[in-house]
Amino acid sequence: MPKVLVNGWWDHGKKKELRSYAIYGGMVPPFTMTLNGERYIMPGWYKLRKQDAMPNIEDIAYYPYKPKKANIPNIKEDAIYKVKSSKGDKEYIVQMDISGSLQCTCPGYVYRRNCRHIGEVSNR
């Protein structure tokens, strides 16, 4: 879930508190909304105080989520690996997705996001 970070400081010349906002994570760019009389910075559901002015969208810093690339040295990005099931009657496909992590077509991977087939390919 995206996080809204708030930086507040006091401007003694203007005699008021100033705030800046930044959103870290998530895939949706920042926006503001009003719901039941309350004002929010989205995504992240950060509730603005009543004395705070509604910020301009251009003033909200946005740092989108960037997936980490897995560092698997012996795996080629475009390669497809076929691994037999434990019973030997089926064959599953292990390949690298666009984020750089391995994925498998077996039912175990669907539920746990990890399986022995990925372990076999990465340990080659």
DSSP file with accessible surface (Angstrom, degrees, kcal/mol):
  #  RESIDUE AA STRUCTURE BP1 BP2  ACC     N-H-->O    O-->H-N    N-H-->O    O-->H-N    TCO  KAPPA ALPHA  PHI   PSI    X-CA   Y-CA   Z-CA
    1    1 A M              0   0  178      0, 0.0    25,-0.1     0, 0.0    23,-0.1   0.000 360.0 360.0 360.0 139.1    0.0    0.0    0.0
    2    2 A P        -     0   0   23      0, 0.0     2,-0.4     0, 0.0    23,-0.2  -0.313 360.0-141.8 -67.1 151.0    1.3    3.5   -0.8
    3    3 A K  E     -A   24   0A 147     21,-2.5    21,-2.6    23,-0.0     2,-0.6  -0.931   0.7-144.1-117.1 138.9    2.5    5.7    2.1
    4    4 A V  E     -A   23   0A  28     -2,-0.4     2,-0.4    19,-0.2    19,-0.2  -0.902  16.5-161.3-101.2 120.5    1.9    9.4    2.3
    5    5 A L  E     -A   22   0A  87     17,-3.4    17,-2.1    -2,-0.6     2,-0.4  -0.878   3.5-157.3-104.1 136.7    4.9   11.2    4.0
    6    6 A V  E     -A   21   0A  53     -2,-0.4     2,-0.5    15,-0.2    15,-0.2  -0.937   7.5-166.7-117.8 132.0    4.3   14.7    5.4
    7    7 A N  E     -A   20   0A  97     13,-2.8    13,-2.4    -2,-0.4     2,-0.4  -0.977  14.4-175.4-117.7 117.7    7.1   17.2    6.0
    8    8 A G  E     +A   19   0A  37     -2,-0.5     2,-0.3    11,-0.2    11,-0.2  -0.906   8.3 166.1-116.8 142.7    6.0   20.2    8.1
    9    9 A W  E     -A   18   0A 116      9,-2.5     9,-3.4    -2,-0.4     2,-0.5  -0.974  32.9-115.4-148.2 161.3    7.9   23.3    9.1
   10   10 A W  E     -A   17   0A 134     -2,-0.3     2,-0.8     7,-0.2     7,-0.2  -0.866  15.0-156.3-105.1 125.3    7.1   26.7   10.6
   11   11 A D  E  >> -A   16   0A  49      5,-2.5     5,-1.6    -2,-0.5     4,-1.1  -0.877   6.8-170.6 -99.3 106.0    7.6   29.9    8.5
   12   12 A H  T  45S+     0   0  142     -2,-0.8    -1,-0.2     1,-0.2     5,-0.0   0.792  82.3  59.4 -71.0 -27.0    8.0   32.6   11.1
   13   13 A G  T  45S+     0   0   73      1,-0.2    -1,-0.2    -3,-0.1    -2,-0.0   0.905 117.6  31.0 -67.1 -39.9    7.8   35.4    8.5
   14   14 A K  T  45S-     0   0  140      2,-0.2    -1,-0.2    -3,-0.1    -2,-0.2   0.531 104.4-133.7 -92.6  -8.7    4.3   34.3    7.5
   15   15 A K  T  <5 +     0   0  168     -4,-1.1     2,-0.3     1,-0.2    -3,-0.2   0.899  67.8 100.5  55.7  46.7    3.5   33.0   11.0
   16   16 A K  E   <S-A   11   0A 111     -5,-1.6    -5,-2.5    -7,-0.0     2,-0.4  -0.991  75.6-103.0-154.0 160.3    2.1   29.7    9.8
   17   17 A E  E     -A   10   0A  75     -2,-0.3     2,-0.3    -7,-0.2    -7,-0.2  -0.694  32.6-157.1 -86.1 133.9    3.0   26.1    9.4
   18   18 A L  E     -A    9   0A  38     -9,-3.4    -9,-2.5    -2,-0.4     2,-0.4  -0.843   8.4-165.6-109.0 150.2    3.8   24.9    5.9
   19   19 A R  E     -A    8   0A  63     -2,-0.3     2,-0.3   -11,-0.2   -11,-0.2  -0.983  10.4-165.7-136.4 146.4    3.6   21.3    4.7
   20   20 A S  E     -A    7   0A  46    -13,-2.4   -13,-2.8    -2,-0.4     2,-0.3  -0.952  14.1-150.9-126.8 153.2    4.9   19.3    1.8
   21   21 A Y  E     -A    6   0A  15     38,-0.4    40,-2.2    -2,-0.3     2,-0.3  -0.917  11.8-176.6-127.0 148.2    3.6   15.8    0.8
   22   22 A A  E     -Ab   5  61A  13    -17,-2.1   -17,-3.4    -2,-0.3     2,-0.5  -0.996  14.4-148.4-142.3 142.3    5.2   12.8   -0.9
   23   23 A I  E     -Ab   4  62A   0     38,-2.8    40,-3.0    -2,-0.3     2,-0.5  -0.960  13.2-166.7-114.4 123.9    3.7    9.5   -1.9
   24   24 A Y  E     -Ab   3  63A 107    -21,-2.6   -21,-2.5    -2,-0.5    41,-0.1  -0.940  53.0  -0.8-111.6 128.7    5.9    6.4   -1.9
   25   25 A G  S    S+     0   0   19     38,-2.8    38,-0.2    -2,-0.5     3,-0.1  -0.178  78.5  91.4  89.1 177.0    4.9    3.2   -3.5
   26   26 A G        -     0   0   20      1,-0.1    39,-2.1    38,-0.1    -1,-0.2  -0.026  68.9-110.4  81.7 169.6    1.7    2.2   -5.4
   27   27 A M  S    S+     0   0  142     37,-0.2    -1,-0.1     2,-0.1    -2,-0.0   0.443  87.3  88.2-115.5  -6.3    1.0    2.5   -9.1
   28   28 A V  S    S-     0   0   76     -3,-0.1     3,-0.1     1,-0.0     0, 0.0  -0.835  77.3-123.3-100.4 128.5   -1.6    5.3   -9.0
   29   29 A P        -     0   0   81      0, 0.0    -2,-0.1     0, 0.0    -1,-0.0  -0.246  43.7 -83.8 -63.4 158.7   -0.4    8.9   -9.3
   30   30 A P        +     0   0   15      0, 0.0     2,-0.3     0, 0.0    30,-0.1  -0.279  54.4 161.2 -68.4 149.5   -1.5   11.2   -6.5
   31   31 A F  E     -C   42   0B  86     11,-2.3    11,-3.5    -3,-0.1     2,-0.3  -0.957  29.6-125.3-155.1 165.1   -4.8   13.0   -6.4
   32   32 A T  E     +C   41   0B  42     -2,-0.3     2,-0.3     9,-0.2     9,-0.2  -0.856  26.0 178.9-114.8 153.4   -7.0   14.7   -3.8
   33   33 A M  E     -C   40   0B  51      7,-2.2     7,-3.0    -2,-0.3     2,-0.5  -0.989  22.9-138.3-150.9 157.3  -10.6   14.0   -3.0
   34   34 A T  E     +C   39   0B  90     -2,-0.3     2,-0.4     5,-0.2     5,-0.2  -0.979  22.8 176.3-117.9 128.6  -13.4   15.1   -0.6
   35   35 A L  E >  S-C   38   0B  71      3,-2.8     3,-2.0    -2,-0.5    -2,-0.0  -0.978  70.2 -17.7-137.3 119.3  -15.6   12.5    1.0
   36   36 A N  T 3  S-     0   0  155     -2,-0.4     3,-0.1     1,-0.3    -1,-0.1   0.874 127.4 -52.4  54.5  39.4  -18.4   13.3    3.5
   37   37 A G  T 3  S+     0   0   60      1,-0.3     2,-0.4     0, 0.0    -1,-0.3   0.404 116.3 112.3  82.8  -5.6  -16.8   16.7    4.2
   38   38 A E  E <   -C   35   0B  49     -3,-2.0    -3,-2.8     9,-0.0     2,-0.4  -0.810  59.7-138.8-100.5 144.0  -13.3   15.3    4.9
   39   39 A R  E     -C   34   0B  55      9,-0.4     9,-2.6    -2,-0.4     2,-0.3  -0.849  22.8-175.9-106.6 138.4  -10.4   15.9    2.5
   40   40 A Y  E     -CD  33  47B  39     -7,-3.0    -7,-2.2    -2,-0.4     2,-0.5  -0.945  26.8-136.5-133.0 150.7   -7.9   13.2    1.6
   41   41 A I  E   > -CD  32  46B   0      5,-2.3     5,-2.2    -2,-0.3    -9,-0.2  -0.939  47.2-117.4-101.5 126.9   -4.7   12.8   -0.4
   42   42 A M  E   5S+C   31   0B  16    -11,-3.5   -11,-2.3    -2,-0.5     2,-0.1  -0.835  80.6  36.8-117.3 156.5   -5.0    9.6   -2.4
   43   43 A P  T   5S+     0   0   20      0, 0.0     3,-0.1     0, 0.0   -12,-0.0   0.666 122.8  36.9 -74.1 159.6   -3.7    6.9   -2.7
   44   44 A G  T   5S-     0   0   20     -2,-0.1   -40,-0.2     1,-0.1    -2,-0.2   0.221 102.4-113.9 119.3 -14.4   -3.0    6.2    0.9
   45   45 A W  T   5 +     0   0  128      1,-0.2     2,-0.7    -4,-0.2    -3,-0.2   0.898  46.4 177.8  53.0  48.5   -6.0    7.8    2.5
   46   46 A Y  E   < -D   41   0B  57     -5,-2.2    -5,-2.3    -3,-0.1     2,-0.5  -0.733  21.9-141.2 -83.2 118.1   -4.1   10.6    4.2
   47   47 A K  E     -D   40   0B 109     -2,-0.7    -7,-0.2    -7,-0.2     2,-0.2  -0.678  11.7-138.4 -84.9 122.7   -6.7   12.8    6.0
   48   48 A L        -     0   0    4     -9,-2.6    -9,-0.4    -2,-0.5     2,-0.1  -0.535  19.9-114.9 -78.1 144.9   -5.9   16.5    5.8
   49   49 A R    >   -     0   0   77     -2,-0.2     3,-1.0     1,-0.1    -1,-0.1  -0.379  26.3-113.0 -72.6 159.5   -6.5   18.6    8.9
   50   50 A K  T 3  S+     0   0  156      1,-0.2    -1,-0.1    -2,-0.1    -2,-0.0   0.855 116.5  51.8 -63.9 -33.3   -9.2   21.3    8.7
   51   51 A Q  T 3  S+     0   0  139      2,-0.1     2,-0.3     0, 0.0    -1,-0.2   0.618  91.6  95.8 -81.2 -10.5   -6.6   24.1    8.9
   52   52 A D  S <  S-     0   0   16     -3,-1.0     2,-0.2     1,-0.1   -34,-0.1  -0.596  75.5-125.8 -81.6 140.4   -4.5   22.7    6.1
   53   53 A A        -     0   0   81     -2,-0.3    -4,-0.1     1,-0.1    -2,-0.1  -0.508  33.3 -98.1 -78.9 151.5   -5.0   24.1    2.6
   54   54 A M        -     0   0   67     -2,-0.2    -1,-0.1     1,-0.1     2,-0.1  -0.573  46.8-128.9 -69.2 122.2   -5.7   21.6   -0.2
   55   55 A P        -     0   0   23      0, 0.0     2,-0.2     0, 0.0    -1,-0.1  -0.381  17.4-108.3 -74.7 153.2   -2.4   21.0   -1.9
   56   56 A N    >   -     0   0   97      1,-0.1     3,-1.0    -2,-0.1     4,-0.5  -0.564  23.6-126.7 -73.4 144.9   -1.9   21.3   -5.7
   57   57 A I  G >  S+     0   0   66      1,-0.3     3,-1.3    -2,-0.2    -1,-0.1   0.881 109.8  58.2 -61.5 -36.6   -1.4   17.9   -7.4
   58   58 A E  G 3  S+     0   0  162      1,-0.3    -1,-0.3     3,-0.0    -2,-0.0   0.758 101.2  57.3 -66.0 -23.1    1.9   19.2   -9.0
   59   59 A D  G <  S+     0   0  110     -3,-1.0     2,-0.6     2,-0.1   -38,-0.4   0.553  85.2  92.2 -86.2  -8.7    3.3   19.9   -5.5
   60   60 A I  S <  S-     0   0   10     -3,-1.3   -38,-0.2    -4,-0.5     2,-0.2  -0.789  76.6-135.1 -89.5 118.3    2.9   16.3   -4.3
   61   61 A A  E     -b   22   0A  34    -40,-2.2   -38,-2.8    -2,-0.6     2,-0.5  -0.508  19.6-157.4 -72.0 140.2    6.1   14.3   -4.9
   62   62 A Y  E     +b   23   0A  66    -40,-0.2   -38,-0.2    -2,-0.2   -40,-0.0  -0.979  18.0 177.9-128.3 121.5    5.4   10.9   -6.4
   63   63 A Y  E     -b   24   0A 116    -40,-3.0   -38,-2.8    -2,-0.5     3,-0.1  -0.878  23.6-151.6-120.9  93.7    7.8    8.0   -6.1
   64   64 A P        -     0   0   57      0, 0.0     2,-0.2     0, 0.0   -37,-0.2  -0.196  28.1 -88.5 -67.7 160.7    6.1    4.9   -7.8
   65   65 A Y        -     0   0  135    -39,-2.1   -41,-0.0   -41,-0.1     0, 0.0  -0.453  40.5-168.2 -67.5 132.5    6.8    1.3   -6.8
   66   66 A K        -     0   0  167     -2,-0.2     2,-0.0    -3,-0.1    -1,-0.0  -0.974  18.6-131.9-124.3 115.8    9.7   -0.2   -8.7
   67   67 A P        -     0   0   64      0, 0.0     2,-0.3     0, 0.0     0, 0.0  -0.358  23.9-115.3 -66.9 146.1   10.1   -3.9   -8.4
   68   68 A K        -     0   0  191      1,-0.1     2,-0.4    -2,-0.0    33,-0.0  -0.629  25.8-122.4 -81.1 137.6   13.5   -5.2   -7.6
   69   69 A K        -     0   0  136     -2,-0.3     2,-0.2     1,-0.1    31,-0.2  -0.658  25.9-122.8 -78.8 131.0   15.2   -7.3  -10.3
   70   70 A A        -     0   0   43     -2,-0.4     2,-1.1    29,-0.4    -1,-0.1  -0.533  15.7-137.0 -73.1 137.6   16.1  -10.7   -9.0
   71   71 A N        +     0   0  153     -2,-0.2    -1,-0.1     2,-0.0    30,-0.0  -0.758  40.6 154.5 -99.8  87.5   19.8  -11.4   -9.4
   72   72 A I    >   -     0   0   41     -2,-1.1     3,-1.3     3,-0.1    -2,-0.1  -0.909  22.7-168.8-114.2  99.1   19.9  -15.0  -10.7
   73   73 A P  T 3  S+     0   0  120      0, 0.0    -1,-0.1     0, 0.0    49,-0.0   0.813  79.3  49.2 -66.6 -31.3   23.1  -15.3  -12.7
   74   74 A N  T 3  S+     0   0   72     48,-0.2     2,-0.5    50,-0.1    49,-0.0   0.304  93.4  89.3 -94.2  12.8   22.6  -18.7  -14.4
   75   75 A I    <   -     0   0   15     -3,-1.3     2,-0.3    47,-0.0    -3,-0.1  -0.931  67.7-142.0-111.6 128.9   19.1  -17.9  -15.7
   76   76 A K    >   -     0   0  145     -2,-0.5     3,-0.8     1,-0.1    20,-0.3  -0.677  15.3-131.6 -87.0 144.2   18.5  -16.3  -19.1
   77   77 A E  T 3  S+     0   0  138     -2,-0.3    19,-0.4     1,-0.2    -1,-0.1   0.852 104.8  37.8 -64.7 -36.2   15.7  -13.7  -19.3
   78   78 A D  T 3  S+     0   0  143     17,-0.1    -1,-0.2     2,-0.0     2,-0.2   0.405  92.9 113.2 -98.9   5.9   14.1  -15.2  -22.5
   79   79 A A    <   -     0   0   22     -3,-0.8    17,-0.6     1,-0.0     2,-0.5  -0.467  52.4-151.5 -82.3 148.3   14.7  -18.9  -21.7
   80   80 A I  E     -E   95   0C 100     -2,-0.2     2,-0.5    15,-0.1    15,-0.2  -0.984  10.7-160.4-117.8 125.1   11.9  -21.3  -21.0
   81   81 A Y  E     -E   94   0C  38     13,-2.8    13,-3.2    -2,-0.5     2,-0.5  -0.913   4.5-152.3-110.5 131.0   12.7  -24.3  -18.7
   82   82 A K  E     -E   93   0C 125     -2,-0.5     2,-0.4    11,-0.2    11,-0.2  -0.902  15.9-176.4-103.9 126.1   10.6  -27.4  -18.6
   83   83 A V  E     -E   92   0C   3      9,-2.8     9,-3.3    -2,-0.5     2,-0.1  -0.976  22.4-125.4-125.1 133.4   10.6  -29.3  -15.4
   84   84 A K  E     -E   91   0C 124     -2,-0.4     7,-0.2     7,-0.2     5,-0.0  -0.428  29.3-110.4 -74.4 151.2    8.8  -32.6  -14.7
   85   85 A S        -     0   0   13      5,-2.6     3,-0.5    -2,-0.1    -1,-0.1  -0.195  35.1 -99.3 -71.7 171.1    6.4  -33.0  -11.9
   86   86 A S  S    S+     0   0  103      1,-0.3    -1,-0.1     2,-0.1    -2,-0.1   0.843 127.0  46.2 -65.4 -30.9    7.3  -35.1   -8.8
   87   87 A K  S    S-     0   0  183      1,-0.0    -1,-0.3     3,-0.0    -3,-0.0   0.674 107.9-129.0 -81.6 -20.1    5.2  -38.0  -10.2
   88   88 A G  S    S+     0   0   36     -3,-0.5    -2,-0.1     2,-0.2    -4,-0.0   0.473  82.5 103.2  87.4   4.1    6.7  -37.6  -13.7
   89   89 A D  S    S+     0   0  111     -5,-0.0     2,-0.3     2,-0.0    -3,-0.0   0.649  77.0  45.8 -95.2 -13.2    3.4  -37.4  -15.5
   90   90 A K        -     0   0  116      2,-0.0    -5,-2.6     0, 0.0     2,-0.4  -0.861  66.2-144.6-126.6 163.2    3.3  -33.7  -16.1
   91   91 A E  E     -E   84   0C 105     -2,-0.3     2,-0.3    -7,-0.2    -7,-0.2  -0.995  14.3-160.9-130.4 127.7    5.7  -31.0  -17.3
   92   92 A Y  E     -E   83   0C  33     -9,-3.3    -9,-2.8    -2,-0.4     2,-0.5  -0.816  14.4-129.8-109.8 151.2    5.7  -27.5  -15.9
   93   93 A I  E     -E   82   0C  63     -2,-0.3    12,-1.1   -11,-0.2     2,-0.5  -0.870  18.2-169.3-104.4 127.8    7.2  -24.3  -17.5
   94   94 A V  E     +EF  81 104C   0    -13,-3.2   -13,-2.8    -2,-0.5     2,-0.3  -0.962  20.8 151.8-114.5 128.0    9.5  -22.1  -15.4
   95   95 A Q  E     -EF  80 103C  70      8,-2.1     8,-2.7    -2,-0.5     2,-0.4  -0.971  45.0 -98.5-150.0 165.7   10.4  -18.7  -16.9
   96   96 A M  E     - F   0 102C  26    -17,-0.6     6,-0.2   -19,-0.4     2,-0.1  -0.703  34.6-147.3 -89.6 134.5   11.4  -15.2  -15.8
   97   97 A D    >   -     0   0   45      4,-2.7     3,-1.7    -2,-0.4    -1,-0.0  -0.301  36.9 -87.9 -90.4-177.1    8.7  -12.5  -15.8
   98   98 A I  T 3  S+     0   0  166      1,-0.3    -1,-0.1     2,-0.1    -2,-0.0   0.744 125.2  59.1 -68.3 -19.6    9.3   -8.8  -16.5
   99   99 A S  T 3  S-     0   0   29      2,-0.2   -29,-0.4   -30,-0.1    -1,-0.3   0.586 118.0-109.5 -83.8  -8.1   10.1   -8.0  -12.9
  100  100 A G  S <  S+     0   0    3     -3,-1.7     2,-0.3     1,-0.4   -28,-0.1   0.499  79.6 119.4  95.1   5.4   13.1  -10.4  -13.1
  101  101 A S        -     0   0   45    -32,-0.1    -4,-2.7   -30,-0.0    -1,-0.4  -0.709  65.6-108.5-102.4 157.6   11.6  -13.1  -10.8
  102  102 A L  E     -F   96   0C  13     -2,-0.3     2,-0.3    -6,-0.2    -6,-0.2  -0.582  32.6-171.3 -85.1 144.2   10.9  -16.7  -11.7
  103  103 A Q  E     -F   95   0C  66     -8,-2.7    -8,-2.1    -2,-0.2     2,-0.3  -0.955   4.5-157.1-133.6 154.2    7.4  -18.0  -12.2
  104  104 A C  E     -F   94   0C  10     -2,-0.3   -10,-0.2   -10,-0.2     9,-0.1  -0.902  21.7-136.0-130.2 157.2    6.0  -21.5  -12.7
  105  105 A T        +     0   0   86    -12,-1.1   -11,-0.1    -2,-0.3    -1,-0.0   0.395  69.8 111.1 -93.8   4.8    2.8  -23.0  -14.2
  106  106 A C  S  > S-     0   0    4    -13,-0.2     4,-1.2     1,-0.1     3,-0.4  -0.361  78.0-118.0 -78.8 157.9    2.3  -25.5  -11.4
  107  107 A P  H  > S+     0   0   72      0, 0.0     4,-1.5     0, 0.0     5,-0.2   0.833 111.3  62.0 -63.6 -31.7   -0.6  -25.3   -8.9
  108  108 A G  H  > S+     0   0   13      1,-0.2     4,-2.7     2,-0.2     6,-0.5   0.885 101.7  51.1 -62.7 -37.2    1.8  -24.9   -6.0
  109  109 A Y  H  > S+     0   0   21     -3,-0.4     4,-2.1     1,-0.2    -1,-0.2   0.880 104.0  58.4 -67.5 -36.1    3.2  -21.7   -7.4
  110  110 A V  H  < S+     0   0   89     -4,-1.2    -1,-0.2     1,-0.2    -2,-0.2   0.908 117.3  32.1 -60.3 -38.9   -0.3  -20.3   -7.8
  111  111 A Y  H  < S+     0   0  196     -4,-1.5    -2,-0.2     1,-0.1    -1,-0.2   0.854 134.8  23.4 -88.6 -37.3   -0.9  -20.7   -4.0
  112  112 A R  H  < S-     0   0  171     -4,-2.7    -3,-0.2     2,-0.2    -2,-0.2   0.526  87.8-130.6-109.3 -10.1    2.5  -20.1   -2.5
  113  113 A R  S  < S+     0   0  165     -4,-2.1     2,-0.3    -5,-0.4    -4,-0.2   0.759  86.6  71.9  60.0  24.8    4.4  -18.1   -5.1
  114  114 A N        +     0   0  100     -6,-0.5     2,-0.3   -10,-0.0    -2,-0.2  -0.952  56.1 166.2-160.7 148.6    7.2  -20.6   -4.7
  115  115 A C     >  -     0   0   12     -2,-0.3     4,-1.4    -3,-0.1     3,-0.3  -0.974  48.6-102.4-158.1 169.5    7.7  -24.2   -5.7
  116  116 A R  H  > S+     0   0  102     -2,-0.3     4,-2.4     1,-0.2     5,-0.2   0.777 114.6  64.9 -70.5 -24.1   10.4  -26.9   -6.1
  117  117 A H  H  > S+     0   0   13      2,-0.2     4,-2.1     1,-0.2    -1,-0.2   0.915 102.4  47.5 -66.1 -40.2   10.5  -26.4   -9.9
  118  118 A I  H  > S+     0   0   18     -3,-0.3     4,-2.7     1,-0.2     5,-0.2   0.906 110.6  53.2 -65.8 -39.6   11.8  -22.9   -9.4
  119  119 A G  H  X S+     0   0   23     -4,-1.4     4,-1.5     1,-0.2    -2,-0.2   0.902 107.9  50.7 -61.5 -40.2   14.3  -24.3   -6.9
  120  120 A E  H  < S+     0   0   84     -4,-2.4    -1,-0.2     1,-0.2    -2,-0.2   0.926 113.2  44.7 -63.7 -44.3   15.5  -26.8   -9.5
  121  121 A V  H >< S+     0   0    0     -4,-2.1     3,-1.2     1,-0.2    -2,-0.2   0.918 113.9  48.3 -69.4 -41.8   16.0  -24.3  -12.2
  122  122 A S  H 3< S+     0   0   37     -4,-2.7    -1,-0.2     1,-0.2   -48,-0.2   0.758 109.9  53.2 -73.8 -20.0   17.7  -21.7  -10.0
  123  123 A N  T 3<        0   0  137     -4,-1.5    -1,-0.2    -5,-0.2    -2,-0.2   0.332 360.0 360.0 -93.6   4.7   20.1  -24.3   -8.6
  124  124 A R    <         0   0  156     -3,-1.2   -50,-0.1    -4,-0.2    -3,-0.1  -0.299 360.0 360.0 -68.0 360.0   21.3  -25.6  -12.0
